[in-house]
């Protein structure tokens, strides 16, 4: 199984060339019973002709995967890796890199850290900042909030079962609420003002709370998933300093806007973040799964996440230059998922990324202008980043069948969700558990 097979190599590389050369079809979801029939008996004691297995993939399985890099994909947050990033991801995959520790992958980790340094500099974080790449924003938020919880308990001499809370907006991403539930931290939910958490609202909520002493941090958002709204980061940072709170910024989608001069002012205050998440697989043109997790003081993360076991002793040294990504998040085993982004940035340069992001912002503004001029459409709000929310006047999403939306009449001031999103968005208030 481990011998080089030139025919198999040519077969797979040919399919890769076709995928990179041709714009992907949008595709559609598959039917479970049909897929079960297609796959029945495929894996058994005996193998199969590779060409036949690849044909099954190409003709039966691949068409049921929605191509989020298709030009026709307008739902959720798309991902469109550069050719350089996609190609290098293939090389990373076949290189068997165990990106856990400096001992096992010093060169790959140094390259990943170069990208993390770039992102930290864009955010204005200090030279001490550092972190690692994790699978996605949810993993990044969870790891950051664990660090915030453990750091606060240590600094405040709290026990492992003492109550601690985290201030969050009712517009925060669902993964924030989920992470708090997992780690046993209760949320203090603060109503947003026009879907935006502000410093004054945070300060008012803290002053009105019966006992704010157990509130250890606040989670802000730099680009909500549904609408691209950036919280009042400067105002929130000021309150966080006054109340000695950990400031976490979820910039999973919107953090890429730090590269765009036209919107850079929206992120003022992000330089005060104690932890920051940016997903390059969303708007920095990297393949899935790639999220950058940064800490102002990585030592706090190392104290929270380093795993101790006899077989890991060889990985841990007193040399701070030997950076172990396993020490900065809840993972241990990991692929070097930051390398495709590193390769693409090195090949194309940051100026090309700035141009691409500015083009996306311009497209969003142009789309908003067209919507404003159309009598049958209503712009829900002016776009701050690349998300454009609009509705068809008189229509409301009801259900989705066979890839087609069914609509029922409604007044022009119905649900503010964008046309085509029938399910609850991750930014809806119900995605965060209510106050205890």
C-alpha positions as CSV (number, residue, x, y, z in Angstrom):
1,X,0.0,0.0,0.0
2,X,3.0,2.3,0.5
3,X,4.8,1.7,-2.8
4,X,4.8,4.4,-5.3
5,X,2.2,3.7,-8.0
6,X,2.8,5.9,-11.1
7,X,-0.6,5.0,-12.6
8,X,-2.5,5.8,-9.5
9,X,-0.5,9.1,-9.1
10,X,-1.3,10.1,-12.7
11,X,-5.0,9.2,-12.2
12,X,-5.4,11.4,-9.1
13,X,-3.3,14.3,-10.4
14,X,-5.3,14.3,-13.5
15,X,-8.5,14.7,-11.5
16,X,-6.8,17.5,-9.5
17,X,-5.8,19.3,-12.6
18,X,-9.4,19.1,-13.9
19,X,-10.7,20.5,-10.6
20,X,-8.3,23.4,-10.6
21,X,-8.7,24.2,-14.3
22,X,-12.5,24.2,-14.4
23,X,-14.8,26.4,-12.5
24,X,-16.8,24.2,-10.2
25,X,-20.5,23.6,-10.7
26,X,-22.6,24.6,-7.7
27,X,-23.9,21.1,-7.2
28,X,-26.7,20.0,-4.9
29,X,-27.3,17.9,-1.8
30,X,-27.6,14.2,-2.3
31,X,-30.3,11.7,-1.2
32,X,-29.2,9.4,1.6
33,X,-30.8,6.2,0.2
34,X,-29.3,6.8,-3.2
35,X,-25.8,7.4,-1.7
36,X,-26.2,4.3,0.4
37,X,-26.8,2.3,-2.8
38,X,-23.8,3.8,-4.5
39,X,-21.5,3.0,-1.7
40,X,-22.9,-0.4,-0.8
41,X,-20.2,-3.1,-0.8
42,X,-17.4,-0.7,-1.8
43,X,-15.3,-1.3,1.2
44,X,-14.7,-5.0,1.9
45,X,-12.0,-7.6,2.2
46,X,-10.9,-7.0,-1.4
47,X,-9.9,-3.7,-3.0
48,X,-11.2,-2.1,-6.2
49,X,-9.8,-0.7,-9.4
50,X,-8.7,2.9,-8.5
51,X,-10.1,4.2,-11.8
52,X,-13.5,2.8,-10.9
53,X,-13.4,4.3,-7.4
54,X,-12.4,7.6,-8.8
55,X,-15.2,7.4,-11.3
56,X,-17.7,6.7,-8.5
57,X,-16.3,9.8,-6.7
58,X,-16.4,12.0,-9.7
59,X,-19.8,11.0,-11.0
60,X,-21.8,10.1,-7.8
61,X,-20.2,11.7,-4.7
62,X,-18.6,14.9,-5.7
63,X,-21.7,16.3,-7.3
64,X,-23.5,16.1,-3.9
65,X,-20.9,18.4,-2.2
66,X,-22.0,22.1,-2.6
67,X,-19.0,23.9,-4.1
68,X,-18.5,26.9,-1.8
69,X,-15.9,28.3,-4.2
70,X,-18.4,28.4,-7.0
71,X,-19.1,31.9,-8.4
72,X,-22.8,31.0,-7.9
73,X,-22.4,30.2,-4.2
74,X,-24.1,33.1,-2.3
75,X,-25.1,31.4,0.9
76,X,-23.4,31.5,4.3
77,X,-19.7,32.4,4.2
78,X,-17.9,31.1,1.1
79,X,-14.3,29.9,0.8
80,X,-12.2,30.3,-2.3
81,X,-8.6,29.2,-1.8
82,X,-6.0,30.6,-4.2
83,X,-4.5,28.2,-6.6
84,X,-1.2,28.4,-4.7
85,X,-2.9,27.6,-1.4
86,X,-4.9,24.7,-2.8
87,X,-1.8,23.2,-4.5
88,X,0.4,23.5,-1.5
89,X,-2.4,22.0,0.6
90,X,-1.9,18.8,-1.5
91,X,1.8,18.9,-0.7
92,X,1.2,19.3,3.0
93,X,-1.3,16.4,2.9
94,X,1.2,14.0,1.4
95,X,4.1,15.1,3.5
96,X,2.8,13.6,6.8
97,X,3.7,16.6,8.9
98,X,3.0,16.1,12.6
99,X,2.6,19.8,13.5
100,X,2.4,19.3,17.2
101,X,5.9,20.4,18.3
102,X,9.0,22.2,17.3
103,X,10.9,18.9,17.7
104,X,8.8,17.2,15.0
105,X,8.2,20.2,12.6
106,X,10.4,23.2,13.4
107,X,10.4,24.5,9.8
108,X,6.7,24.2,9.2
109,X,6.0,25.8,12.6
110,X,8.4,28.6,11.9
111,X,6.5,29.3,8.6
112,X,3.1,29.2,10.3
113,X,4.4,31.6,13.0
114,X,5.5,34.0,10.2
115,X,1.8,34.2,9.1
116,X,0.6,34.5,12.7
117,X,3.1,37.4,13.2
118,X,1.7,39.1,10.1
119,X,-1.9,38.9,11.5
120,X,-0.8,40.1,14.9
121,X,1.0,43.1,13.4
122,X,-2.1,43.9,11.3
123,X,-4.2,43.9,14.5
124,X,-1.6,46.0,16.3
125,X,-0.9,43.4,18.9
126,X,2.5,43.5,20.7
127,X,5.6,41.7,19.7
128,X,5.0,39.2,22.4
129,X,1.8,38.0,20.7
130,X,1.6,34.5,19.4
131,X,-0.5,31.4,19.1
132,X,-1.3,28.6,16.6
133,X,-3.6,27.5,13.8
134,X,-6.7,25.5,14.8
135,X,-9.4,23.9,12.6
136,X,-11.9,26.8,12.8
137,X,-13.4,29.7,14.7
138,X,-15.3,27.4,17.0
139,X,-12.1,25.7,18.1
140,X,-10.4,29.0,18.4
141,X,-13.1,30.5,20.5
142,X,-13.2,27.5,22.8
143,X,-9.4,27.5,23.3
144,X,-9.3,31.3,23.9
145,X,-12.2,31.2,26.5
146,X,-10.5,28.3,28.3
147,X,-7.4,30.4,28.6
148,X,-9.4,33.4,29.8
149,X,-11.2,31.3,32.4
150,X,-8.0,29.6,33.8
151,X,-6.1,32.9,33.8
152,X,-8.8,34.7,35.7
153,X,-9.1,31.9,38.3
154,X,-5.4,32.0,38.9
155,X,-5.1,35.8,39.1
156,X,-8.2,36.1,41.3
157,X,-7.3,33.0,43.5
158,X,-10.6,31.3,42.6
159,X,-11.4,27.7,43.0
160,X,-12.2,25.4,40.1
161,X,-15.9,25.4,41.1
162,X,-16.3,29.1,41.9
163,X,-18.8,30.8,39.6
164,X,-17.3,32.9,36.8
165,X,-19.1,34.7,34.0
166,X,-18.3,36.2,30.6
167,X,-20.1,39.2,29.1
168,X,-21.4,38.5,25.5
169,X,-23.6,40.2,23.0
170,X,-26.9,38.7,22.0
171,X,-25.4,38.9,18.5
172,X,-22.3,36.8,19.3
173,X,-21.6,33.7,17.2
174,X,-23.2,30.5,18.4
175,X,-19.8,29.0,19.1
176,X,-19.3,31.6,21.9
177,X,-22.3,30.4,23.8
178,X,-21.5,26.8,23.1
179,X,-17.9,27.2,24.3
180,X,-19.1,28.9,27.6
181,X,-21.5,26.0,28.2
182,X,-18.7,23.4,27.6
183,X,-16.3,25.1,30.0
184,X,-18.8,25.9,32.7
185,X,-18.8,29.6,32.4
186,X,-22.1,31.5,32.6
187,X,-22.9,34.3,30.1
188,X,-24.0,37.8,31.0
189,X,-26.0,38.5,27.8
190,X,-26.0,42.2,26.8
191,X,-28.5,43.4,24.3
192,X,-26.9,44.9,21.2
193,X,-27.6,48.3,19.9
194,X,-28.6,48.0,16.2
195,X,-27.0,44.5,16.3
196,X,-23.7,45.9,17.7
197,X,-22.2,45.6,21.1
198,X,-20.9,49.0,22.4
199,X,-18.7,50.1,25.2
200,X,-21.5,52.2,26.9
201,X,-23.9,49.2,26.8
202,X,-21.3,47.0,28.4
203,X,-20.5,49.5,31.1
204,X,-24.2,50.0,31.9
205,X,-24.7,46.2,32.1
206,X,-21.8,45.8,34.4
207,X,-22.8,48.6,36.7
208,X,-26.4,47.3,36.8
209,X,-25.4,43.8,37.7
210,X,-26.0,42.7,41.3
211,X,-22.4,41.3,41.7
212,X,-20.1,42.0,38.7
213,X,-17.1,40.7,40.6
214,X,-17.4,37.2,39.0
215,X,-17.4,38.6,35.5
216,X,-14.0,37.8,34.1
217,X,-14.1,38.8,30.4
218,X,-16.0,40.0,27.4
219,X,-16.3,38.6,23.9
220,X,-16.5,41.1,21.1
221,X,-17.1,40.4,17.4
222,X,-15.2,41.8,14.4
223,X,-17.6,41.0,11.6
224,X,-20.7,39.1,12.5
225,X,-21.3,36.1,10.3
226,X,-24.7,37.1,9.1
227,X,-24.2,40.8,8.5
228,X,-20.5,41.7,8.8
229,X,-21.1,44.1,11.7
230,X,-18.0,45.1,13.8
231,X,-18.6,45.8,17.5
232,X,-17.4,49.0,19.2
233,X,-14.0,47.4,19.9
234,X,-12.4,50.6,21.2
235,X,-15.3,51.3,23.6
236,X,-15.4,47.7,24.8
237,X,-11.6,47.6,25.3
238,X,-11.8,50.7,27.5
239,X,-14.4,49.1,29.7
240,X,-12.5,45.9,29.8
241,X,-9.5,47.8,31.1
242,X,-11.5,49.6,33.7
243,X,-13.1,46.4,35.0
244,X,-10.0,44.1,34.6
245,X,-11.7,41.9,32.0
246,X,-10.2,39.6,29.5
247,X,-11.0,40.9,26.0
248,X,-11.6,38.2,23.4
249,X,-12.3,39.3,19.8
250,X,-14.0,36.8,17.4
251,X,-12.8,38.0,14.0
252,X,-13.3,34.6,12.4
253,X,-15.0,36.1,9.3
254,X,-14.4,39.8,9.5
255,X,-10.8,39.8,10.7
256,X,-9.5,39.6,7.2
257,X,-10.7,43.2,6.7
258,X,-7.6,44.3,8.7
259,X,-5.9,44.2,5.3
260,X,-8.3,46.6,3.7
261,X,-7.5,50.3,4.2
262,X,-11.1,51.3,3.4
263,X,-12.5,49.6,6.5
264,X,-9.4,49.5,8.8
265,X,-10.9,52.2,11.0
266,X,-13.8,49.9,12.0
267,X,-11.3,47.7,13.9
268,X,-9.9,50.5,16.1
269,X,-9.4,48.9,19.5
270,X,-8.7,45.4,18.3
271,X,-5.0,46.0,19.3
272,X,-6.2,45.7,23.0
273,X,-7.4,42.1,22.5
274,X,-6.1,39.5,24.9
275,X,-7.1,36.8,22.4
276,X,-8.1,37.0,18.7
277,X,-9.5,34.5,16.2
278,X,-9.3,35.0,12.4
279,X,-10.3,32.3,9.9
280,X,-8.2,32.4,6.8
281,X,-10.4,29.7,5.2
282,X,-13.2,32.3,5.1
283,X,-11.8,35.6,3.6
284,X,-8.0,35.0,3.3
285,X,-8.4,32.5,0.5
286,X,-7.0,29.5,2.4
287,X,-8.4,25.9,2.2
288,X,-10.6,24.4,4.9
289,X,-9.7,24.0,7.8
290,X,-7.6,26.9,8.9
291,X,-8.1,29.4,11.8
292,X,-5.5,31.6,13.4
293,X,-5.7,31.9,17.2
294,X,-3.6,34.7,18.7
295,X,-2.9,35.6,22.3
296,X,-1.4,38.9,23.6
297,X,0.5,36.9,26.2
298,X,0.9,33.3,24.9
299,X,2.2,32.2,28.3
300,X,-1.3,32.3,29.6
301,X,-2.4,29.9,26.9
302,X,0.6,27.6,27.6
303,X,-0.3,27.4,31.2
304,X,-3.9,26.5,30.3
305,X,-3.4,24.0,27.5
306,X,0.0,22.3,27.9
307,X,-0.6,18.6,28.3
308,X,1.7,16.6,30.6
309,X,2.4,12.9,30.0
310,X,5.6,10.9,30.1
311,X,5.6,10.3,26.4
312,X,5.4,14.1,25.8
313,X,8.4,15.0,28.1
314,X,10.7,15.2,25.1
315,X,8.6,18.0,23.6
316,X,8.8,20.3,26.5
317,X,11.9,22.4,27.1
318,X,12.8,25.7,28.7
319,X,13.7,27.2,25.3
320,X,10.9,29.7,24.4
321,X,12.1,29.6,20.8
322,X,11.0,26.0,20.5
323,X,7.3,26.8,19.9
324,X,4.9,23.9,20.4
325,X,1.5,24.6,18.8
326,X,0.0,21.9,21.0
327,X,0.5,24.2,24.0
328,X,-1.8,27.0,22.8
329,X,-5.1,25.3,22.1
330,X,-7.2,22.3,23.3
331,X,-5.7,20.1,20.6
332,X,-2.7,17.8,20.6
333,X,-2.4,16.1,17.2
334,X,-2.7,18.6,14.4
335,X,-1.8,19.0,10.7
336,X,0.2,22.1,9.8
337,X,-2.9,23.8,8.5
338,X,-1.3,27.2,8.3
339,X,1.2,26.2,5.6
340,X,-1.1,26.7,2.5
341,X,-1.8,30.2,3.6
342,X,1.9,30.8,4.2
343,X,2.8,29.6,0.7
344,X,0.1,31.7,-1.0
345,X,1.1,34.8,0.9
346,X,4.8,34.2,0.0
347,X,3.9,33.7,-3.6
348,X,1.4,36.5,-4.1
349,X,2.4,39.1,-1.4
350,X,0.1,41.0,0.9
351,X,-0.7,43.7,-1.7
352,X,-2.6,41.1,-3.8
353,X,-4.6,40.1,-0.7
354,X,-5.4,43.7,0.0
355,X,-6.6,44.2,-3.5
356,X,-8.8,41.1,-3.4
357,X,-10.4,42.0,-0.1
358,X,-11.0,45.6,-1.3
359,X,-12.6,44.2,-4.5
360,X,-15.0,42.1,-2.4
361,X,-15.9,45.3,-0.4
362,X,-16.5,47.2,-3.6
363,X,-18.7,44.4,-4.9
364,X,-20.8,44.5,-1.7
365,X,-21.2,48.3,-2.0
366,X,-22.1,48.0,-5.7
367,X,-24.6,45.3,-4.9
368,X,-26.2,47.5,-2.2
369,X,-26.5,50.3,-4.7
370,X,-28.3,48.1,-7.2
371,X,-30.7,46.8,-4.5
372,X,-31.5,50.3,-3.3
373,X,-32.5,51.3,-6.9
374,X,-34.7,48.2,-7.4
375,X,-38.4,48.8,-6.5
376,X,-39.0,45.2,-5.6
377,X,-36.0,44.9,-3.2
378,X,-35.2,46.4,0.1
379,X,-31.7,46.8,1.6
380,X,-31.9,45.6,5.2
381,X,-28.8,47.6,6.2
382,X,-25.8,49.2,4.6
383,X,-22.9,46.7,4.3
384,X,-20.0,47.2,6.6
385,X,-17.9,44.4,5.2
386,X,-18.7,41.9,2.4
387,X,-22.1,40.6,3.6
388,X,-25.1,42.2,1.9
389,X,-28.5,41.8,3.5
390,X,-31.6,42.4,1.5
391,X,-35.2,41.2,1.1
392,X,-37.7,40.8,-1.7
393,X,-40.5,43.1,-0.7
394,X,-43.7,41.1,0.1
395,X,-41.8,37.7,0.3
396,X,-40.6,35.8,3.2
397,X,-38.6,32.5,3.2
398,X,-40.8,29.6,4.2
399,X,-39.1,26.4,3.1
400,X,-36.6,24.9,0.8
401,X,-37.4,22.0,-1.4
402,X,-35.2,20.5,-4.1
403,X,-32.9,23.4,-4.1
404,X,-35.7,25.9,-4.8
405,X,-37.1,28.4,-2.3
406,X,-40.9,28.5,-1.7
407,X,-42.3,31.9,-0.7
408,X,-45.5,33.0,0.9
409,X,-46.8,36.6,0.8
410,X,-45.9,38.8,3.7
411,X,-45.7,42.5,4.4
412,X,-42.6,44.5,3.3
413,X,-41.4,44.8,6.9
414,X,-41.3,41.1,7.7
415,X,-38.2,39.2,9.0
416,X,-35.0,41.1,8.6
417,X,-33.1,38.0,7.5
418,X,-31.7,38.0,4.0
419,X,-33.7,36.3,1.2
420,X,-32.7,32.6,0.9
421,X,-31.8,32.0,4.6
422,X,-34.7,30.1,6.0
423,X,-32.9,28.7,9.0
424,X,-32.0,30.6,12.1
425,X,-28.8,32.4,11.6
426,X,-25.8,31.9,14.0
427,X,-26.1,35.5,15.0
428,X,-29.6,35.3,16.2
429,X,-30.2,36.2,19.9
430,X,-31.3,32.6,20.7
431,X,-27.9,31.3,19.9
432,X,-26.6,32.5,23.2
433,X,-28.0,31.0,26.4
434,X,-29.8,33.4,28.6
435,X,-28.4,34.8,31.9
436,X,-28.5,32.5,34.8
